[in-house]
Amino acid sequence: MLPQKRRSATRALGSCVAAAFASALALRADSFPPPPIASYQITCRLDLEKKTIEGSEVLTWRNATSLPADTLRFHLYLNAFSNTRSTFWRESNGENRDGSLPDSWGAVEIQRMTGSDGADLLPSMRYVSPDDGNPDDRTVAEVVLPRPVRPGETISVAVDFVSRLPRVSVRSGYKGDFVLAAQWFPKVGVLQEKGWNCHQYHATSEFFSDFGDYDVSIDVPAVLRGKVGATGSRTEERETSMGRVLYRFRQQGVHDFTWTADPSFVVFRDTFREAGIGDAELILLLQPEHVSQAERHLRAAKAALAGYGRVLGPYPYATLTIVDPPWGANGAGGMEYPTLITAGTRWSAPSHVQRPESVTVHETGHQFLYGIIASNEFEEAWLDEGFNSYMTDRVLQQTYGSDRVVLPVFGLNFPLGIDIRHPADTNRRYYERADWDVLASESWRFRDRSSYGSLIYSKTALTLATLERLLGTPEMDRVLRLYSDRWRFRHPTTSDFIAAVRDATGQDWQWFFDRTFYSSGIVDYAVEQAESAPARAPRGLFEKDGKLSAGPPPSLSKPRGYDTVVTVVRRGDVPLPVEVLLRFEGGRTHRARWDGEARWKRYRVASGPRLIEAMVDPDEKLLLDVDRTNNGRRTEDDERAASRWTVRAVFWVQNMIDFLTFAW
Amino acid sequence: MVKNRGPRALVCFLRGMGRSLSKPYLAVALWLIQLLLAAVVILPVSNTLHALLDRSPAADRMVANPDFGWWETLRRVHPDLLGNFPDLAQRLLSPDGIRWSELSGLRGIGATAFSLALLAVVVHAFALGGLLGALREPSSSLVTFGREGMRRMPAFLVFTFAALGAAFAAYAGVYVRSGVALHDRVRELDTEQAAIAVTALRLLALVAILSLIKLLADAVRVVWVARPDLPPVSRFLFGLGGAVGRPLRVLGILALDVLATALLYVIWLLLDPSAGGEARFALVPLILAQQVFVFLRLLIKVGYYAGMSEALTRAPSPEYSYVASGSGPSVADEPAVDRA
């Protein structure tokens, strides 16, 4: 028998091994496809003239909570475009990123809703507005069930509906014969332990739903033959009566279904294959005037699948469809849906500029961050958009290097010789809105769209990039992989991510997220003082041979070198650990770490070499620092840059004066 | 009566360039004027940049390569420096154009530059009077330039402001308004190429109108100086008629002027002496190169006006005939102004 001490140690070791084994099992328990909660079988018919979709769906829904459910809540997203009194319209002030929303209306009309026992559910349907109480908003409907659904029980609900598509301005709609059917069918919300999580459609929100299996049949006019793309794999194509075509698509393990059609699409196909990540067919639906950019789209999609997959794990789906919306339908572009993305490009797309690459990589990346790791886009939009922005910058930098500034001239784009670095420059819009809102806010609680975009996308990306620089890239990758492995096909929250950081690094990083995600404070460190003067002999009374006498002792009377003083200040509200670098004459340097908590820190060097410059955060780890121009200070002026730019400015003012006096 | 077809546009332009080269002080005068105007921004720009860059290590990167991040930070940290001037400049090059209400966002150096442009228009009226007057005299100097400039300034100010107003009206009424009117239709076009083509047509219409305004204004100025014997209204009408009567010739001269100037800019951008920071050009040679460029550009400008004068008036007006009685060859009896 083992001695007491060795028995304790063995027991402890055994516990660790068991825990690790259990964790490994837990990590592998969520195999693909996940157990479905909300599955749909939909049959629909597109009326290209009226821009309507008549559909019948059978929802198979499982109560995955521990509480009985006596109601069902549905998203009716298209009702956001039904009139100007909807919450979406009110919050957006009738504008989108391209200007005013058109006077073109959309809606979802439910014509019949019956339960699995045939009970008519429609009479009990009422619209609810859980977020803002807007009585005119019709984007969430609630029906009362004849009897509660027990925990674990599965029910079926049949719904007949007609979706009226608006002229596309925000994601869903039509333009000419182009159709993007997104958020087009009545979709059940997410039932959680605390009740229904089914938010209204807001100007700045996206979506949230449960995983399930989709089987969708789409009846389209013959003019759209071969020009239909959708979530999942196409399993059937056949002609129906009256010259129409029926397409059937199926996909397991997704939480949404989107489809598109356009007689103008030019179809390209390719294959992505990488061991450990997946094997997927790429289907590119491109506008005719962009066919020269086909290879760019496909390369970007492959780079994204590889770049994200190596960090976040396999891509489990058999297809990825990339849609290029036509001119005038920009609102449909730049969006993600399970196994289908909308990109978007311009006819004038210089090869050195990362468009369409950036949007293709970003939306493909959403397959992982949103599609597989299905966080709540209403309540914690940064978990998909911000995280994805961070990963997009990494993949773009690895694949293409820096981006280039573009000068748009009457619709044509010309690259300038100015680099846009990832992520420091691509997320610079954050700095203008740095203190406008707390990042960790529900998507509809931001001051405006620009604040939402700057914080959710850019601040999150910069925060994660800062974390990466503090941890190191290999450790950051371990964090992301642990997070992904734990939460694939599930609904994580920010706390779950913070826990993954803690578990992967063995350190508590809550303080970091408290100061970044949960704060609207700004980060700004500056070098306020950097002086280096010849050392001077001290003056006064000094002890010599036990007596005070005037003048310094011989050892101090002839000082050599320079006395240096450097003061670094924290101008921002948020303290973060930071490094300080002092660079001296002769190539010597001194690097110090400061916890950044106090308002200032002073460094003194006596009788040393002359200081040339002092820098705070010399390696630019703190990407959240809102002003890098004050991060360094020289001891002596170097007027060359200012003089050169003054000369340039005067020269171009001369040219501008000549140009402006030319025409009259 | 033999119909005199007159010289072609190229001949007029080349003759104009010859006269410009023979009177380089005219280009020097214009260069001085533009330099003095531009000098207004030297102090504010210089002080701001020195304060921002002299002690900043970021300046080293700026010297080597333009730094996008620094530019964005500058705009954010010092919003009053430029205001919305960069955005307006970008919108000027967009299919939508600029609306006058947006000018209220100009600040600091941006507002200074805009005010400078208006001042330049006024000074330009003086300079044109001096230029055209000096071109008319067989022997002239900077004194002639100054005298003629002051003499013509009241009338030329009227012409300049009238042309300026017409140009602004054309921009707002033709370009901007057509953009607004066509906005929804353009978005319904099938392709972006079609949309760009619509923009190009709008732009072409604007350029055509601006060219017409400029040619009419310049023709009036030329004849105003050339025909002091006529009453003002007649001079004005003769000027208009001069341009209307020789449309291809004056348009050709303008086109040659634009082409020559554009070529100069292309050469400058290709050579790009500002690039590479200090590795390629030290500051003094850079300044010299820039001012030589400006001088050459102004030589072409003077050549244009001389060419217009050639096209619209071929012989000196009676006021400038200094032939002494009884000496030298007799002056041929030919019309003072080339009548189409």
Interface residues (C-beta under 8 A of the other chain):
Chain A: P102 K175 G176 S264 Q287 P288 E289 P326 W327 G328 R346 W347 S348 V405 L407 P408 V409 F410 G411 L412 G417 I418 D419 I420 R421 A424 D425 R428 Y431 E432 A530 E613 M615 V626 D627 R628 T629 N630 N631 G632 R633 R634 D637 D638 E639 R640 A641 A642 S643 R644 W645 T646 V647 R648 A649 V650 F651 V653 Q654 N655 M656 I657 D658 L660 T661 F662 A663 W664
Chain B: Q34 L35 L37 A38 A39 V41 I42 V45 S46 L49 H50 L52 L53 D54 R55 S56 P57 A58 A59 D60 M62 V63 N65 P66 D67 F68 G69 W70 E72 T73 L74 R76 V77 Q90 L93 S94 P95 A113 L116 A117 A120 V121 H124 T160 A163 L164 A166 A167 D184 V186 R187 E188 L189 D190 T191 E192 Q193 A194 A195 I196 T199 A200 L203 L210 I213 K214 A217 S274 A275 G277 E278 L283 L286 I287 Q290 V294 R297 L298 K301
